[in-house]
Amino acid sequence: MRLNKNLNTIMIVVPLKEGENIERALKKFKRKFEKTGVVKELRERQAFTKPSVRKRELLKKAIYIQQMQQKEE
């Protein structure tokens, strides 16, 4: 990924090897695009969530992760 200084946008670069399949390149692009989190952020911005609700969700997620880690031990 490259950050364009002038526009503050992210460009996703997928280098292709000689004779590489286009489907494989698309798969790489989709994976990189998913990792940027653009779609997730866009969905979050569609509706306002109160800070208390956001904090409660983070707390629930932290509790869930902690319980999963305890089960592994």
Biopython code that builds the backbone (N, CA, C, O; Angstrom):
import numpy as np
from Bio.PDB.StructureBuilder import StructureBuilder

atoms = [
    (1, "MET", "N", (0.839, -1.181, 0.000)),
    (1, "MET", "CA", (0.000, 0.000, 0.000)),
    (1, "MET", "C", (0.882, 1.241, 0.000)),
    (1, "MET", "O", (1.927, 1.289, 0.648)),
    (2, "ARG", "N", (0.438, 2.223, -0.731)),
    (2, "ARG", "CA", (1.141, 3.492, -0.767)),
    (2, "ARG", "C", (0.194, 4.590, -0.329)),
    (2, "ARG", "O", (-0.991, 4.572, -0.660)),
    (3, "LEU", "N", (0.726, 5.551, 0.421)),
    (3, "LEU", "CA", (-0.068, 6.682, 0.863)),
    (3, "LEU", "C", (0.286, 7.863, -0.005)),
    (3, "LEU", "O", (1.434, 8.307, -0.016)),
    (4, "ASN", "N", (-0.687, 8.379, -0.735)),
    (4, "ASN", "CA", (-0.474, 9.528, -1.590)),
    (4, "ASN", "C", (-0.529, 10.781, -0.725)),
    (4, "ASN", "O", (-1.573, 11.077, -0.143)),
    (5, "LYS", "N", (0.563, 11.517, -0.628)),
    (5, "LYS", "CA", (0.672, 12.661, 0.282)),
    (5, "LYS", "C", (-0.290, 13.783, -0.085)),
    (5, "LYS", "O", (-0.829, 14.437, 0.808)),
    (6, "ASN", "N", (-0.519, 14.022, -1.358)),
    (6, "ASN", "CA", (-1.335, 15.150, -1.788)),
    (6, "ASN", "C", (-2.822, 14.932, -1.543)),
    (6, "ASN", "O", (-3.525, 15.861, -1.147)),
    (7, "LEU", "N", (-3.298, 13.742, -1.769)),
    (7, "LEU", "CA", (-4.734, 13.477, -1.697)),
    (7, "LEU", "C", (-5.157, 12.739, -0.440)),
    (7, "LEU", "O", (-6.353, 12.574, -0.200)),
    (8, "ASN", "N", (-4.195, 12.288, 0.375)),
    (8, "ASN", "CA", (-4.492, 11.502, 1.566)),
    (8, "ASN", "C", (-5.336, 10.279, 1.239)),
    (8, "ASN", "O", (-6.270, 9.944, 1.966)),
    (9, "THR", "N", (-5.005, 9.632, 0.164)),
    (9, "THR", "CA", (-5.704, 8.414, -0.226)),
    (9, "THR", "C", (-4.718, 7.254, -0.236)),
    (9, "THR", "O", (-3.506, 7.449, -0.320)),
    (10, "ILE", "N", (-5.246, 6.077, -0.152)),
    (10, "ILE", "CA", (-4.417, 4.880, -0.144)),
    (10, "ILE", "C", (-4.566, 4.186, -1.493)),
    (10, "ILE", "O", (-5.677, 3.946, -1.968)),
    (11, "MET", "N", (-3.431, 3.871, -2.095)),
    (11, "MET", "CA", (-3.435, 3.124, -3.345)),
    (11, "MET", "C", (-2.995, 1.702, -3.044)),
    (11, "MET", "O", (-1.982, 1.483, -2.380)),
    (12, "ILE", "N", (-3.750, 0.753, -3.527)),
    (12, "ILE", "CA", (-3.391, -0.647, -3.329)),
    (12, "ILE", "C", (-2.642, -1.122, -4.569)),
    (12, "ILE", "O", (-3.150, -1.039, -5.687)),
    (13, "VAL", "N", (-1.441, -1.616, -4.354)),
    (13, "VAL", "CA", (-0.611, -2.089, -5.456)),
    (13, "VAL", "C", (-0.494, -3.603, -5.349)),
    (13, "VAL", "O", (-0.109, -4.141, -4.311)),
    (14, "VAL", "N", (-0.834, -4.277, -6.442)),
    (14, "VAL", "CA", (-0.733, -5.738, -6.496)),
    (14, "VAL", "C", (0.268, -6.087, -7.596)),
    (14, "VAL", "O", (-0.075, -6.040, -8.778)),
    (15, "PRO", "N", (1.493, -6.433, -7.226)),
    (15, "PRO", "CA", (2.480, -6.791, -8.259)),
    (15, "PRO", "C", (2.128, -8.129, -8.904)),
    (15, "PRO", "O", (1.797, -9.098, -8.220)),
    (16, "LEU", "N", (2.205, -8.163, -10.223)),
    (16, "LEU", "CA", (1.890, -9.386, -10.964)),
    (16, "LEU", "C", (3.166, -9.998, -11.529)),
    (16, "LEU", "O", (4.059, -9.297, -12.007)),
    (17, "LYS", "N", (3.225, -11.300, -11.462)),
    (17, "LYS", "CA", (4.352, -12.011, -12.061)),
    (17, "LYS", "C", (4.011, -12.329, -13.514)),
    (17, "LYS", "O", (2.848, -12.289, -13.915)),
    (18, "GLU", "N", (5.026, -12.639, -14.280)),
    (18, "GLU", "CA", (4.837, -12.976, -15.696)),
    (18, "GLU", "C", (3.908, -14.186, -15.833)),
    (18, "GLU", "O", (4.190, -15.253, -15.288)),
    (19, "GLY", "N", (2.822, -14.020, -16.547)),
    (19, "GLY", "CA", (1.895, -15.113, -16.801)),
    (19, "GLY", "C", (1.002, -15.471, -15.620)),
    (19, "GLY", "O", (0.396, -16.543, -15.618)),
    (20, "GLU", "N", (0.905, -14.599, -14.611)),
    (20, "GLU", "CA", (0.060, -14.900, -13.447)),
    (20, "GLU", "C", (-1.422, -14.757, -13.814)),
    (20, "GLU", "O", (-1.809, -13.886, -14.594)),
    (21, "ASN", "N", (-2.214, -15.618, -13.242)),
    (21, "ASN", "CA", (-3.636, -15.657, -13.517)),
    (21, "ASN", "C", (-4.322, -14.394, -12.979)),
    (21, "ASN", "O", (-4.008, -13.937, -11.880)),
    (22, "ILE", "N", (-5.258, -13.832, -13.753)),
    (22, "ILE", "CA", (-5.952, -12.611, -13.351)),
    (22, "ILE", "C", (-6.858, -12.855, -12.144)),
    (22, "ILE", "O", (-7.046, -11.958, -11.323)),
    (23, "GLU", "N", (-7.419, -14.053, -12.030)),
    (23, "GLU", "CA", (-8.269, -14.367, -10.872)),
    (23, "GLU", "C", (-7.459, -14.337, -9.585)),
    (23, "GLU", "O", (-7.942, -13.883, -8.548)),
    (24, "ARG", "N", (-6.221, -14.825, -9.657)),
    (24, "ARG", "CA", (-5.348, -14.825, -8.490)),
    (24, "ARG", "C", (-4.992, -13.383, -8.090)),
    (24, "ARG", "O", (-4.933, -13.054, -6.905)),
    (25, "ALA", "N", (-4.759, -12.544, -9.084)),
    (25, "ALA", "CA", (-4.448, -11.138, -8.811)),
    (25, "ALA", "C", (-5.651, -10.441, -8.179)),
    (25, "ALA", "O", (-5.490, -9.647, -7.253)),
    (26, "LEU", "N", (-6.842, -10.731, -8.669)),
    (26, "LEU", "CA", (-8.062, -10.152, -8.089)),
    (26, "LEU", "C", (-8.249, -10.602, -6.647)),
    (26, "LEU", "O", (-8.664, -9.821, -5.791)),
    (27, "LYS", "N", (-7.940, -11.860, -6.388)),
    (27, "LYS", "CA", (-8.057, -12.391, -5.034)),
    (27, "LYS", "C", (-7.103, -11.667, -4.091)),
    (27, "LYS", "O", (-7.473, -11.335, -2.965)),
    (28, "LYS", "N", (-5.858, -11.420, -4.555)),
    (28, "LYS", "CA", (-4.889, -10.675, -3.758)),
    (28, "LYS", "C", (-5.387, -9.258, -3.494)),
    (28, "LYS", "O", (-5.274, -8.748, -2.380)),
    (29, "PHE", "N", (-5.944, -8.622, -4.540)),
    (29, "PHE", "CA", (-6.457, -7.262, -4.403)),
    (29, "PHE", "C", (-7.588, -7.199, -3.387)),
    (29, "PHE", "O", (-7.614, -6.318, -2.528)),
    (30, "LYS", "N", (-8.514, -8.132, -3.488)),
    (30, "LYS", "CA", (-9.645, -8.150, -2.559)),
    (30, "LYS", "C", (-9.183, -8.340, -1.121)),
    (30, "LYS", "O", (-9.714, -7.712, -0.205)),
    (31, "ARG", "N", (-8.189, -9.210, -0.924)),
    (31, "ARG", "CA", (-7.663, -9.457, 0.414)),
    (31, "ARG", "C", (-7.015, -8.194, 0.983)),
    (31, "ARG", "O", (-7.237, -7.844, 2.143)),
    (32, "LYS", "N", (-6.216, -7.515, 0.165)),
    (32, "LYS", "CA", (-5.574, -6.284, 0.610)),
    (32, "LYS", "C", (-6.601, -5.202, 0.898)),
    (32, "LYS", "O", (-6.474, -4.461, 1.873)),
    (33, "PHE", "N", (-7.624, -5.109, 0.047)),
    (33, "PHE", "CA", (-8.668, -4.108, 0.236)),
    (33, "PHE", "C", (-9.442, -4.365, 1.519)),
    (33, "PHE", "O", (-9.790, -3.427, 2.235)),
    (34, "GLU", "N", (-9.709, -5.619, 1.810)),
    (34, "GLU", "CA", (-10.432, -5.980, 3.034)),
    (34, "GLU", "C", (-9.625, -5.589, 4.270)),
    (34, "GLU", "O", (-10.189, -5.146, 5.270)),
    (35, "LYS", "N", (-8.301, -5.755, 4.197)),
    (35, "LYS", "CA", (-7.439, -5.420, 5.329)),
    (35, "LYS", "C", (-7.398, -3.930, 5.611)),
    (35, "LYS", "O", (-7.126, -3.533, 6.744)),
    (36, "THR", "N", (-7.661, -3.089, 4.611)),
    (36, "THR", "CA", (-7.638, -1.642, 4.838)),
    (36, "THR", "C", (-8.793, -1.200, 5.724)),
    (36, "THR", "O", (-8.676, -0.197, 6.428)),
    (37, "GLY", "N", (-9.910, -1.930, 5.705)),
    (37, "GLY", "CA", (-11.044, -1.607, 6.574)),
    (37, "GLY", "C", (-11.913, -0.488, 6.061)),
    (37, "GLY", "O", (-12.667, 0.099, 6.836)),
    (38, "VAL", "N", (-11.838, -0.169, 4.782)),
    (38, "VAL", "CA", (-12.606, 0.927, 4.209)),
    (38, "VAL", "C", (-14.100, 0.645, 4.282)),
    (38, "VAL", "O", (-14.871, 1.510, 4.697)),
    (39, "VAL", "N", (-14.515, -0.540, 3.891)),
    (39, "VAL", "CA", (-15.943, -0.880, 3.879)),
    (39, "VAL", "C", (-16.498, -0.901, 5.299)),
    (39, "VAL", "O", (-17.612, -0.437, 5.543)),
    (40, "LYS", "N", (-15.720, -1.441, 6.231)),
    (40, "LYS", "CA", (-16.150, -1.499, 7.628)),
    (40, "LYS", "C", (-16.348, -0.093, 8.194)),
    (40, "LYS", "O", (-17.330, 0.174, 8.886)),
    (41, "GLU", "N", (-15.408, 0.797, 7.894)),
    (41, "GLU", "CA", (-15.511, 2.174, 8.374)),
    (41, "GLU", "C", (-16.711, 2.881, 7.748)),
    (41, "GLU", "O", (-17.409, 3.643, 8.417)),
    (42, "LEU", "N", (-16.944, 2.624, 6.471)),
    (42, "LEU", "CA", (-18.077, 3.235, 5.781)),
    (42, "LEU", "C", (-19.397, 2.811, 6.419)),
    (42, "LEU", "O", (-20.291, 3.636, 6.602)),
    (43, "ARG", "N", (-19.521, 1.534, 6.755)),
    (43, "ARG", "CA", (-20.741, 1.049, 7.395)),
    (43, "ARG", "C", (-20.920, 1.650, 8.788)),
    (43, "ARG", "O", (-22.039, 1.950, 9.203)),
    (44, "GLU", "N", (-19.802, 1.825, 9.510)),
    (44, "GLU", "CA", (-19.887, 2.417, 10.844)),
    (44, "GLU", "C", (-20.319, 3.875, 10.771)),
    (44, "GLU", "O", (-21.011, 4.359, 11.666)),
    (45, "ARG", "N", (-19.924, 4.574, 9.725)),
    (45, "ARG", "CA", (-20.249, 6.000, 9.595)),
    (45, "ARG", "C", (-21.678, 6.247, 9.125)),
    (45, "ARG", "O", (-22.156, 7.379, 9.195)),
    (46, "GLN", "N", (-22.367, 5.217, 8.648)),
    (46, "GLN", "CA", (-23.725, 5.411, 8.152)),
    (46, "GLN", "C", (-24.698, 5.771, 9.265)),
    (46, "GLN", "O", (-25.684, 6.467, 9.022)),
    (47, "ALA", "N", (-24.440, 5.315, 10.463)),
    (47, "ALA", "CA", (-25.331, 5.599, 11.584)),
    (47, "ALA", "C", (-24.491, 6.005, 12.788)),
    (47, "ALA", "O", (-23.419, 5.446, 13.021)),
    (48, "PHE", "N", (-24.978, 6.977, 13.549)),
    (48, "PHE", "CA", (-24.260, 7.448, 14.732)),
    (48, "PHE", "C", (-24.472, 6.473, 15.876)),
    (48, "PHE", "O", (-25.593, 6.037, 16.138)),
    (49, "THR", "N", (-23.385, 6.135, 16.553)),
    (49, "THR", "CA", (-23.497, 5.321, 17.757)),
    (49, "THR", "C", (-23.012, 6.147, 18.933)),
    (49, "THR", "O", (-21.962, 6.787, 18.882)),
    (50, "LYS", "N", (-23.791, 6.116, 19.972)),
    (50, "LYS", "CA", (-23.440, 6.893, 21.155)),
    (50, "LYS", "C", (-22.150, 6.349, 21.766)),
    (50, "LYS", "O", (-21.878, 5.151, 21.686)),
    (51, "PRO", "N", (-21.357, 7.234, 22.376)),
    (51, "PRO", "CA", (-20.108, 6.773, 22.995)),
    (51, "PRO", "C", (-20.328, 5.697, 24.053)),
    (51, "PRO", "O", (-19.502, 4.797, 24.203)),
    (52, "SER", "N", (-21.438, 5.782, 24.788)),
    (52, "SER", "CA", (-21.700, 4.770, 25.811)),
    (52, "SER", "C", (-21.955, 3.402, 25.177)),
    (52, "SER", "O", (-21.531, 2.378, 25.712)),
    (53, "VAL", "N", (-22.643, 3.388, 24.043)),
    (53, "VAL", "CA", (-22.912, 2.130, 23.346)),
    (53, "VAL", "C", (-21.618, 1.562, 22.788)),
    (53, "VAL", "O", (-21.382, 0.357, 22.869)),
    (54, "ARG", "N", (-20.775, 2.427, 22.221)),
    (54, "ARG", "CA", (-19.494, 1.992, 21.673)),
    (54, "ARG", "C", (-18.616, 1.404, 22.779)),
    (54, "ARG", "O", (-17.950, 0.388, 22.580)),
    (55, "LYS", "N", (-18.621, 2.053, 23.946)),
    (55, "LYS", "CA", (-17.826, 1.577, 25.077)),
    (55, "LYS", "C", (-18.343, 0.227, 25.564)),
    (55, "LYS", "O", (-17.557, -0.661, 25.895)),
    (56, "ARG", "N", (-19.666, 0.073, 25.608)),
    (56, "ARG", "CA", (-20.265, -1.190, 26.044)),
    (56, "ARG", "C", (-19.899, -2.321, 25.090)),
    (56, "ARG", "O", (-19.608, -3.434, 25.529)),
    (57, "GLU", "N", (-19.911, -2.040, 23.772)),
    (57, "GLU", "CA", (-19.555, -3.064, 22.793)),
    (57, "GLU", "C", (-18.089, -3.473, 22.928)),
    (57, "GLU", "O", (-17.759, -4.656, 22.836)),
    (58, "LEU", "N", (-17.208, -2.485, 23.148)),
    (58, "LEU", "CA", (-15.793, -2.804, 23.345)),
    (58, "LEU", "C", (-15.589, -3.657, 24.591)),
    (58, "LEU", "O", (-14.768, -4.575, 24.591)),
    (59, "LEU", "N", (-16.329, -3.359, 25.645)),
    (59, "LEU", "CA", (-16.226, -4.120, 26.883)),
    (59, "LEU", "C", (-16.695, -5.562, 26.674)),
    (59, "LEU", "O", (-16.055, -6.502, 27.145)),
    (60, "LYS", "N", (-17.815, -5.730, 25.964)),
    (60, "LYS", "CA", (-18.316, -7.074, 25.680)),
    (60, "LYS", "C", (-17.310, -7.868, 24.855)),
    (60, "LYS", "O", (-17.100, -9.057, 25.094)),
    (61, "LYS", "N", (-16.687, -7.200, 23.877)),
    (61, "LYS", "CA", (-15.709, -7.868, 23.034)),
    (61, "LYS", "C", (-14.483, -8.282, 23.852)),
    (61, "LYS", "O", (-13.948, -9.374, 23.667)),
    (62, "ALA", "N", (-14.042, -7.399, 24.759)),
    (62, "ALA", "CA", (-12.885, -7.706, 25.600)),
    (62, "ALA", "C", (-13.179, -8.879, 26.527)),
    (62, "ALA", "O", (-12.321, -9.738, 26.734)),
    (63, "ILE", "N", (-14.385, -8.919, 27.084)),
    (63, "ILE", "CA", (-14.786, -10.030, 27.957)),
    (63, "ILE", "C", (-14.793, -11.336, 27.170)),
    (63, "ILE", "O", (-14.314, -12.361, 27.655)),
    (64, "TYR", "N", (-15.334, -11.297, 25.959)),
    (64, "TYR", "CA", (-15.402, -12.483, 25.109)),
    (64, "TYR", "C", (-14.001, -13.004, 24.802)),
    (64, "TYR", "O", (-13.745, -14.203, 24.907)),
    (65, "ILE", "N", (-13.094, -12.101, 24.422)),
    (65, "ILE", "CA", (-11.724, -12.499, 24.093)),
    (65, "ILE", "C", (-11.031, -13.085, 25.310)),
    (65, "ILE", "O", (-10.312, -14.079, 25.204)),
    (66, "GLN", "N", (-11.248, -12.467, 26.471)),
    (66, "GLN", "CA", (-10.627, -12.968, 27.701)),
    (66, "GLN", "C", (-11.140, -14.371, 28.045)),
    (66, "GLN", "O", (-10.370, -15.228, 28.479)),
    (67, "GLN", "N", (-12.436, -14.598, 27.852)),
    (67, "GLN", "CA", (-12.988, -15.923, 28.118)),
    (67, "GLN", "C", (-12.438, -16.973, 27.165)),
    (67, "GLN", "O", (-12.178, -18.107, 27.567)),
    (68, "MET", "N", (-12.259, -16.598, 25.901)),
    (68, "MET", "CA", (-11.711, -17.528, 24.928)),
    (68, "MET", "C", (-10.260, -17.881, 25.272)),
    (68, "MET", "O", (-9.840, -19.027, 25.111)),
    (69, "GLN", "N", (-9.500, -16.889, 25.746)),
    (69, "GLN", "CA", (-8.112, -17.145, 26.122)),
    (69, "GLN", "C", (-8.030, -18.041, 27.349)),
    (69, "GLN", "O", (-7.135, -18.881, 27.449)),
    (70, "GLN", "N", (-8.960, -17.865, 28.282)),
    (70, "GLN", "CA", (-8.973, -18.703, 29.488)),
    (70, "GLN", "C", (-9.333, -20.139, 29.153)),
    (70, "GLN", "O", (-8.823, -21.062, 29.788)),
    (71, "LYS", "N", (-10.199, -20.350, 28.170)),
    (71, "LYS", "CA", (-10.572, -21.702, 27.777)),
    (71, "LYS", "C", (-9.399, -22.429, 27.149)),
    (71, "LYS", "O", (-9.272, -23.644, 27.303)),
    (72, "GLU", "N", (-8.530, -21.698, 26.437)),
    (72, "GLU", "CA", (-7.369, -22.311, 25.801)),
    (72, "GLU", "C", (-6.359, -22.816, 26.818)),
    (72, "GLU", "O", (-5.651, -23.790, 26.566)),
    (73, "GLU", "N", (-6.290, -22.149, 27.976)),
    (73, "GLU", "CA", (-5.317, -22.521, 28.994)),
    (73, "GLU", "C", (-5.816, -23.691, 29.769)),
    (73, "GLU", "O", (-5.137, -24.163, 30.681)),
]
sb = StructureBuilder()
sb.init_structure("model")
sb.init_model(0)
sb.init_chain("A")
sb.init_seg("    ")
for serial, (resi, resn, name, xyz) in enumerate(atoms, 1):
    if name == "N":
        sb.init_residue(resn, " ", resi, " ")
    sb.init_atom(name, np.array(xyz, "f"), 0.0, 1.0, " ", f" {name:<3s}", serial, name[0])
structure = sb.get_structure()
